[in-house]
Amino acid sequence: MQLPYDFLGKVFIGLAILALLTIVIALALGLYSFKKKKILFPNFILSILYLFYEPAKWICRAFGIKDILIDEILVEVRNAVMIERFKMVKDGRVIFLPQCLRNPKCKARCDPIIGYECTQCGLCDIGNICEAAERYNFQVYIIPGGSFVKKIIKNHRPKSCIGVACYPELAESMQGASPFMIVQGISLTRDGCFDTRVDVKEIIEKMEECNV
């Protein structure tokens, strides 16, 4: 029996067009939600943009749009979806900071389970974040990599977290952590792998939201 290649080809093209249209719709909804701060169909946006992550980035590049927009949409939509539940958590709250926020002269010890242990020496903003976290009942973890997050989740079972990273890292890590805890993401204001920066005021304001 001869396979109906023409028919299969038409089905494949039809599915490809349908997938493309679905991605474009999710992008349009995500962009509107991101710009207007009014989230429309968040579960649809998140599921489609994660499922077609690379094709969505390709579409952005094809139209001359920075492809990091996909990560920004994923982070901000998930923030909006989870913010009310985040405010309700009163214990088991943590902050994950990337080790690249440390001052180049930092001499903090790196524990194999929980990451770097800040001594609040004043060389970088981490000390200020730790000081505020103590006031608002958050535990700070300065992590060298994603494997440390998995260890901390396994050993300490946090209920909610504020994650700090660049947008691509946030989009990936928030997707991985969201089944285990309520997550909120804050992007670095200057990224890279060395001497990065974050808006400390934004982190403190996020912690304050849990204590209103």
Backbone bond lengths (Angstrom), bond angles and torsions (degrees), N, CA, C in turn:
res aa  C-N    CA-C-N  psi(-1)  N-CA   C-N-CA  omega(-1)  CA-C   N-CA-C  phi
1 M - - - 1.459 - - 1.532 110.26 -
2 Q 1.319 116.38 125.78 1.459 121.04 -177.71 1.537 110.84 -79.44
3 L 1.319 114.90 132.21 1.457 119.74 178.92 1.528 110.71 -70.21
4 P 1.320 117.11 137.84 1.477 120.71 -179.45 1.529 110.76 -77.98
5 Y 1.337 116.21 75.15 1.459 120.35 -174.41 1.525 112.54 -60.82
6 D 1.330 116.62 -38.47 1.465 119.47 179.37 1.523 110.80 -61.37
7 F 1.336 114.92 -43.89 1.462 119.39 179.95 1.525 111.05 -65.19
8 L 1.351 116.07 -44.47 1.466 120.23 179.49 1.526 110.96 -62.72
9 G 1.334 115.77 -37.28 1.455 119.49 178.10 1.519 111.96 -63.68
10 K 1.334 116.45 -41.81 1.460 120.73 178.28 1.524 111.43 -65.18
11 V 1.360 116.18 -39.51 1.463 120.37 177.79 1.530 110.10 -62.51
12 F 1.334 115.49 -44.33 1.467 120.16 -179.62 1.530 110.85 -61.54
13 I 1.332 116.44 -45.51 1.464 120.27 179.57 1.523 110.88 -63.16
14 G 1.351 115.61 -40.71 1.458 119.84 178.63 1.516 112.24 -62.48
15 L 1.343 115.84 -41.91 1.467 120.15 178.78 1.525 111.06 -66.58
16 A 1.344 115.86 -38.31 1.465 119.81 179.18 1.530 110.63 -63.89
17 I 1.334 115.90 -42.91 1.469 119.91 178.62 1.522 110.61 -64.62
18 L 1.339 116.16 -41.77 1.467 120.76 178.64 1.525 110.84 -61.66
19 A 1.353 116.21 -43.58 1.470 120.28 178.97 1.525 110.22 -63.37
20 L 1.328 116.67 -41.56 1.467 120.73 179.60 1.525 110.98 -62.21
21 L 1.320 116.66 -45.50 1.459 120.65 179.05 1.527 111.26 -62.92
22 T 1.336 116.07 -39.38 1.462 120.70 179.42 1.523 110.81 -63.56
23 I 1.335 116.33 -41.95 1.468 120.82 178.37 1.525 110.44 -63.73
24 V 1.328 116.38 -44.38 1.465 120.55 -179.40 1.525 110.70 -62.07
25 I 1.341 116.84 -41.51 1.462 120.78 178.59 1.526 110.32 -63.47
26 A 1.352 116.08 -45.22 1.466 120.12 179.00 1.523 110.76 -62.18
27 L 1.333 116.52 -39.56 1.465 120.51 178.19 1.528 111.07 -64.16
28 A 1.321 115.95 -44.17 1.459 119.96 -179.40 1.526 111.00 -63.28
29 L 1.333 116.42 -44.18 1.461 120.36 178.35 1.529 110.85 -64.90
30 G 1.334 115.70 -41.49 1.456 119.96 179.44 1.509 112.26 -65.08
31 L 1.333 116.78 -41.34 1.462 120.92 179.42 1.524 110.52 -65.47
32 Y 1.323 116.65 -42.56 1.460 120.56 177.53 1.528 110.37 -61.39
33 S 1.332 115.77 -46.28 1.466 120.49 -179.60 1.526 110.90 -62.54
34 F 1.334 116.12 -41.10 1.460 122.18 -178.26 1.531 111.23 -66.41
35 K 1.340 117.18 -42.40 1.460 121.52 -176.65 1.525 112.04 -77.85
36 K 1.322 116.77 -40.10 1.458 121.14 -173.60 1.536 113.13 -92.83
37 K 1.342 116.50 -7.52 1.461 120.95 -177.53 1.542 111.29 58.62
38 K 1.311 115.71 31.89 1.457 122.59 178.30 1.520 107.45 -130.95
39 I 1.324 116.48 104.62 1.460 121.49 -170.22 1.516 111.30 -80.12
40 L 1.343 115.12 124.50 1.461 121.95 176.22 1.525 109.79 -114.33
41 F 1.323 117.04 128.55 1.472 123.32 177.25 1.537 112.20 47.70
42 P 1.334 117.54 57.77 1.471 120.49 -174.59 1.515 114.05 -60.72
43 N 1.326 118.22 -40.58 1.467 120.04 -178.76 1.526 111.58 -64.48
44 F 1.329 116.12 -37.50 1.469 120.65 176.66 1.526 110.39 -64.10
45 I 1.334 116.59 -46.08 1.461 120.75 -179.59 1.525 110.90 -60.13
46 L 1.328 116.09 -49.23 1.464 120.18 -176.88 1.522 111.59 -64.14
47 S 1.331 117.20 -46.48 1.467 120.01 -176.18 1.524 111.45 -65.55
48 I 1.330 117.60 -42.48 1.464 120.72 -177.95 1.528 111.56 -70.51
49 L 1.329 117.18 -45.22 1.464 119.27 -176.86 1.524 112.08 -71.21
50 Y 1.322 118.66 -29.45 1.465 119.27 173.11 1.525 110.76 -74.09
51 L 1.339 117.07 -40.22 1.460 121.15 -179.05 1.524 111.54 -65.45
52 F 1.334 116.10 -40.59 1.468 121.29 -178.61 1.523 109.96 -113.89
53 Y 1.320 116.22 46.26 1.462 121.95 -174.18 1.533 112.24 -58.03
54 E 1.322 117.60 -53.89 1.467 120.87 -177.90 1.527 112.41 -68.69
55 P 1.359 119.10 -43.78 1.476 117.95 175.37 1.526 112.84 -59.42
56 A 1.351 117.00 -37.26 1.466 119.96 178.98 1.529 110.45 -64.32
57 K 1.325 116.75 -39.16 1.465 119.84 177.52 1.533 110.59 -66.74
58 W 1.323 116.17 -37.62 1.462 120.50 178.71 1.525 110.32 -63.23
59 I 1.332 117.00 -41.74 1.460 121.22 178.66 1.532 110.20 -61.23
60 C 1.329 116.96 -43.12 1.470 120.40 177.71 1.515 110.93 -58.99
61 R 1.330 116.23 -47.99 1.471 119.47 -179.02 1.531 111.41 -63.38
62 A 1.340 116.12 -36.16 1.473 120.48 -179.39 1.520 111.50 -63.56
63 F 1.328 116.93 -29.54 1.462 121.31 -179.87 1.527 112.58 -101.17
64 G 1.329 116.39 13.49 1.455 120.97 176.71 1.516 114.02 72.37
65 I 1.338 116.84 25.06 1.467 122.14 179.62 1.532 108.20 -103.55
66 K 1.317 117.32 138.37 1.465 120.01 178.78 1.523 109.11 -60.39
67 D 1.335 117.24 128.28 1.465 119.82 -173.73 1.530 113.22 -73.96
68 I 1.342 116.73 -11.85 1.469 118.95 175.88 1.526 110.88 -66.95
69 L 1.332 116.42 -13.59 1.460 120.37 176.96 1.525 111.29 -56.83
70 I 1.336 116.88 -34.19 1.468 120.24 178.55 1.521 110.39 -60.67
71 D 1.327 116.57 -44.89 1.466 121.04 179.95 1.530 111.00 -66.67
72 E 1.324 116.66 -39.66 1.462 120.46 178.72 1.530 110.73 -61.50
73 I 1.333 115.81 -43.56 1.466 120.04 178.62 1.524 110.88 -63.06
74 L 1.335 116.91 -46.41 1.469 120.66 -178.48 1.526 111.28 -60.17
75 V 1.328 117.14 -42.30 1.466 121.11 -178.68 1.524 110.83 -68.84
76 E 1.323 116.89 -48.86 1.460 119.68 -174.40 1.527 112.30 -70.77
77 V 1.331 117.24 -34.66 1.470 119.39 176.36 1.516 110.48 -66.71
78 R 1.335 117.11 -43.59 1.468 119.05 178.69 1.528 110.68 -66.04
79 N 1.324 117.73 -38.11 1.467 120.23 175.08 1.526 110.59 -55.64
80 A 1.333 115.70 -47.46 1.465 120.21 -177.62 1.530 111.56 -65.52
81 V 1.326 116.20 -38.69 1.466 120.50 -179.17 1.524 111.77 -64.55
82 M 1.344 116.59 -36.27 1.457 120.61 -171.25 1.527 114.65 -102.51
83 I 1.328 118.13 -4.02 1.460 119.58 -170.73 1.532 112.83 -61.82
84 E 1.310 118.89 -40.68 1.465 120.06 -177.87 1.516 111.40 -66.52
85 R 1.327 117.26 -40.37 1.464 120.15 176.53 1.525 110.88 -68.67
86 F 1.333 116.36 -34.55 1.458 120.81 177.48 1.527 111.10 -60.58
87 K 1.329 116.93 -41.69 1.459 121.38 -179.29 1.526 112.25 -64.26
88 M 1.316 116.90 -26.08 1.464 120.63 -174.69 1.522 113.23 -82.70
89 V 1.334 117.69 -16.78 1.469 120.96 -178.88 1.527 109.08 -77.77
90 K 1.319 117.18 124.45 1.463 121.64 -175.54 1.529 113.98 -110.86
91 D 1.311 118.13 -10.05 1.465 120.37 175.04 1.522 109.19 -145.58
92 G 1.329 116.40 170.72 1.462 120.10 -177.21 1.519 112.48 65.99
93 R 1.346 115.71 35.40 1.462 120.98 -176.65 1.530 109.96 -102.58
94 V 1.332 116.31 134.35 1.464 120.11 -176.75 1.530 110.28 -133.64
95 I 1.325 114.29 161.62 1.462 122.22 172.48 1.526 107.46 -124.93
96 F 1.309 116.62 128.54 1.459 122.13 175.26 1.527 108.89 -103.32
97 L 1.323 115.93 115.72 1.458 121.62 178.08 1.528 109.55 -109.72
98 P 1.332 118.14 141.25 1.469 120.04 176.52 1.512 111.06 -75.87
99 Q 1.310 116.97 144.34 1.465 120.07 -177.75 1.521 112.35 -64.78
100 C 1.347 117.65 -17.82 1.462 120.17 -179.80 1.526 113.02 -69.43
101 L 1.343 117.66 -10.16 1.467 120.44 174.25 1.524 112.10 -74.09
102 R 1.329 116.71 -15.93 1.458 120.39 -177.64 1.526 111.02 -66.18
103 N 1.316 115.49 147.74 1.455 120.97 173.62 1.532 109.15 -64.41
104 P 1.339 118.14 143.11 1.469 120.22 179.13 1.524 113.89 -54.86
105 K 1.338 117.64 -23.97 1.461 120.72 -179.54 1.529 112.76 -95.07
106 C 1.324 116.51 8.03 1.471 120.61 -177.93 1.531 111.35 -60.95
107 K 1.334 115.81 134.84 1.461 121.56 179.75 1.530 111.49 -115.87
108 A 1.329 115.96 21.18 1.470 119.84 -178.95 1.520 111.13 -62.71
109 R 1.323 114.92 144.17 1.465 121.77 179.08 1.532 109.39 -78.46
110 C 1.326 116.58 141.17 1.461 121.33 177.48 1.523 109.85 -101.99
111 D 1.318 115.92 110.87 1.458 121.22 176.72 1.534 108.83 -78.04
112 P 1.334 118.68 137.97 1.476 120.69 -176.05 1.525 114.19 -67.66
113 I 1.325 117.63 -11.76 1.463 120.82 -178.49 1.528 111.77 -106.65
114 I 1.330 116.85 -45.80 1.470 120.01 -171.69 1.529 113.52 -109.02
115 G 1.318 118.88 -2.10 1.459 120.98 178.67 1.519 112.87 89.88
116 Y 1.312 116.81 -155.57 1.463 121.81 -175.72 1.529 111.44 -72.80
117 E 1.318 116.07 140.42 1.462 122.78 -179.54 1.527 108.90 -105.91
118 C 1.320 116.35 103.44 1.461 122.01 -175.93 1.524 111.05 -66.35
119 T 1.334 116.00 134.80 1.465 121.61 176.90 1.529 111.30 -100.59
120 Q 1.343 116.25 4.00 1.467 122.61 -179.17 1.526 110.72 52.53
121 C 1.335 115.20 51.83 1.464 121.17 -177.84 1.518 112.41 -76.73
122 G 1.336 117.54 -15.43 1.448 120.75 178.18 1.518 115.24 92.49
123 L 1.317 117.66 1.78 1.460 120.55 -178.58 1.530 112.99 -76.66
124 C 1.328 117.59 -21.76 1.467 120.47 -178.99 1.528 109.72 -143.36
125 D 1.322 116.09 179.69 1.462 121.25 -176.37 1.526 113.55 -77.02
126 I 1.314 118.03 -10.88 1.464 120.04 -177.81 1.520 111.22 -60.08
127 G 1.316 116.56 -38.32 1.462 119.94 178.88 1.515 112.07 -59.75
128 N 1.330 117.10 -41.74 1.468 121.09 177.91 1.529 111.30 -64.68
129 I 1.328 115.90 -38.57 1.468 120.07 178.20 1.521 110.11 -65.93
130 C 1.318 117.07 -42.31 1.478 121.38 178.74 1.529 110.89 -62.41
131 E 1.311 116.35 -40.81 1.469 120.89 -179.84 1.530 110.52 -63.23
132 A 1.337 116.52 -44.48 1.465 120.29 178.95 1.528 110.50 -68.33
133 A 1.331 117.01 -38.49 1.466 121.01 -179.44 1.524 111.28 -61.23
134 E 1.316 116.53 -36.41 1.460 120.24 178.01 1.528 110.78 -64.23
135 R 1.324 117.04 -37.46 1.469 120.95 178.66 1.525 111.50 -67.33
136 Y 1.328 115.87 -36.33 1.466 119.50 -173.68 1.532 113.66 -102.02
137 N 1.325 116.22 12.95 1.466 121.22 174.73 1.532 112.92 64.45
138 F 1.332 115.58 48.18 1.462 122.55 173.08 1.526 108.42 -118.42
139 Q 1.322 116.79 142.19 1.458 121.88 174.15 1.526 108.48 -97.75
140 V 1.320 117.13 128.52 1.462 121.55 -177.65 1.525 110.47 -97.15
141 Y 1.335 115.68 132.00 1.461 122.00 173.92 1.528 108.26 -123.14
142 I 1.334 115.90 126.15 1.467 121.94 177.96 1.519 106.56 -103.03
143 I 1.307 116.51 105.52 1.466 120.14 -165.77 1.529 112.17 -104.93
144 P 1.337 116.93 136.52 1.474 121.04 176.15 1.523 112.96 -77.67
145 G 1.328 118.22 -18.74 1.462 120.12 -177.73 1.519 111.80 -173.17
146 G 1.337 115.60 173.34 1.452 121.02 -176.10 1.515 114.65 -63.19
147 S 1.330 117.57 -27.03 1.461 120.11 -179.58 1.534 111.28 -63.39
148 F 1.335 116.55 -29.65 1.466 120.30 178.61 1.517 111.02 -68.88
149 V 1.326 117.06 -35.32 1.465 120.36 177.04 1.522 109.85 -60.62
150 K 1.332 116.54 -43.54 1.463 121.04 179.76 1.525 110.69 -62.39
151 K 1.333 116.92 -41.00 1.471 120.81 178.77 1.529 110.92 -63.25
152 I 1.331 115.32 -44.04 1.472 120.07 -177.69 1.521 110.67 -66.58
153 I 1.332 116.82 -42.48 1.466 120.10 177.56 1.526 110.42 -60.99
154 K 1.323 116.36 -42.39 1.465 120.85 -178.86 1.525 111.99 -67.69
155 N 1.333 116.97 -42.03 1.461 120.59 -173.01 1.527 114.20 -87.53
156 H 1.333 117.23 -29.97 1.462 119.76 -172.64 1.529 114.06 -115.34
157 R 1.328 117.54 -12.79 1.463 122.33 175.75 1.531 113.44 49.29
158 P 1.330 119.33 55.19 1.472 119.53 177.98 1.525 110.96 -64.60
159 K 1.330 114.84 151.74 1.467 120.41 -179.15 1.527 112.42 -94.19
160 S 1.316 116.69 -27.90 1.465 120.21 177.82 1.516 109.13 -149.74
161 C 1.315 115.93 159.86 1.464 118.75 179.83 1.515 111.16 -150.97
162 I 1.329 114.24 153.42 1.458 123.10 166.88 1.523 105.84 -109.00
163 G 1.298 116.52 119.59 1.454 120.60 178.67 1.517 110.78 -103.71
164 V 1.320 116.53 137.04 1.465 122.21 178.69 1.522 108.36 -119.41
165 A 1.314 116.36 126.27 1.468 121.64 179.57 1.522 108.02 -173.03
166 C 1.331 116.72 -179.39 1.453 120.10 171.14 1.532 108.30 -72.66
167 Y 1.321 117.43 161.87 1.466 120.67 -174.48 1.534 113.67 -57.61
168 P 1.343 120.75 -45.14 1.466 119.01 179.16 1.524 113.17 -60.55
169 E 1.340 116.46 -41.63 1.465 120.25 177.99 1.522 110.39 -65.62
170 L 1.318 117.86 -40.65 1.461 121.32 179.31 1.519 111.06 -62.58
171 A 1.330 116.76 -46.26 1.463 120.59 -178.38 1.525 111.10 -57.46
172 E 1.325 115.98 -42.52 1.470 120.44 -179.19 1.530 111.82 -71.92
173 S 1.330 116.41 -47.65 1.463 119.90 -175.08 1.524 112.40 -70.73
174 M 1.329 117.85 -34.60 1.464 120.39 178.26 1.525 110.80 -67.50
175 Q 1.324 116.15 -36.33 1.460 119.99 175.55 1.525 110.92 -63.39
176 G 1.343 116.48 -40.71 1.459 120.17 -179.82 1.512 113.93 -72.87
177 A 1.349 116.86 -33.22 1.467 120.30 -175.44 1.522 113.29 -88.25
178 S 1.326 117.90 -23.90 1.472 120.69 -172.74 1.528 114.96 -59.65
179 P 1.349 120.70 -28.13 1.469 117.92 175.44 1.536 113.58 -68.51
180 F 1.337 116.89 -17.54 1.457 120.83 -174.02 1.535 113.92 -106.05
181 M 1.331 117.73 -19.85 1.463 120.89 -176.68 1.512 110.05 -160.64
182 I 1.321 115.43 168.43 1.458 121.33 173.91 1.522 108.05 -82.31
183 V 1.330 117.44 128.74 1.459 120.40 -172.61 1.525 111.77 -119.65
184 Q 1.319 114.67 149.71 1.451 123.88 170.43 1.524 107.46 -138.25
185 G 1.325 116.46 139.48 1.456 120.00 -177.76 1.516 112.65 -117.93
186 I 1.322 116.00 140.69 1.467 122.42 175.05 1.528 107.72 -127.44
187 S 1.320 115.92 125.82 1.457 120.19 -176.44 1.530 111.87 -82.23
188 L 1.312 114.99 148.17 1.462 121.08 172.20 1.532 109.64 -63.56
189 T 1.309 116.82 144.71 1.462 120.46 175.52 1.524 110.81 -85.51
190 R 1.322 116.65 -22.49 1.462 122.40 171.43 1.513 106.87 -138.65
191 D 1.328 116.48 114.94 1.464 118.65 -174.64 1.523 110.81 -101.37
192 G 1.310 115.38 -165.40 1.453 122.32 -171.30 1.519 108.46 118.13
193 C 1.287 117.46 -171.98 1.468 120.75 -178.16 1.528 112.22 -108.13
194 F 1.336 117.01 11.82 1.469 119.32 -174.50 1.523 109.15 -154.88
195 D 1.338 115.97 133.42 1.461 122.31 173.60 1.534 111.84 51.86
196 T 1.322 116.03 51.96 1.467 121.16 -179.51 1.526 110.69 -83.82
197 R 1.337 115.94 174.16 1.460 121.02 -178.19 1.532 110.26 -136.21
198 V 1.338 115.42 154.20 1.454 121.92 174.97 1.526 107.95 -142.66
199 D 1.315 115.66 154.95 1.461 120.87 177.40 1.536 108.14 -79.56
200 V 1.320 116.27 101.94 1.469 121.16 -177.54 1.523 110.50 -61.76
201 K 1.313 116.57 -37.82 1.466 120.66 179.64 1.522 110.82 -59.69
202 E 1.322 117.39 -39.12 1.463 121.26 179.94 1.527 110.57 -64.99
203 I 1.323 117.04 -39.52 1.466 120.71 178.02 1.524 110.45 -64.74
204 I 1.322 116.63 -44.63 1.464 120.66 -179.89 1.532 110.58 -63.31
205 E 1.323 116.53 -41.69 1.466 120.02 178.45 1.527 111.06 -62.70
206 K 1.331 116.56 -36.58 1.464 119.99 177.84 1.526 110.42 -66.04
207 M 1.327 117.04 -39.36 1.464 119.67 176.82 1.523 111.03 -66.63
208 E 1.319 116.84 -38.36 1.461 121.15 -179.26 1.529 111.96 -62.58
209 E 1.324 116.56 -28.97 1.461 120.27 -179.54 1.527 112.00 -61.41
210 C 1.325 116.42 -24.60 1.471 120.77 179.61 1.531 111.90 -85.06
211 N 1.310 117.60 -5.53 1.458 119.84 -173.95 1.526 112.06 -122.35
212 V 1.319 115.96 19.55 1.455 120.35 178.32 1.528 109.85 -79.52
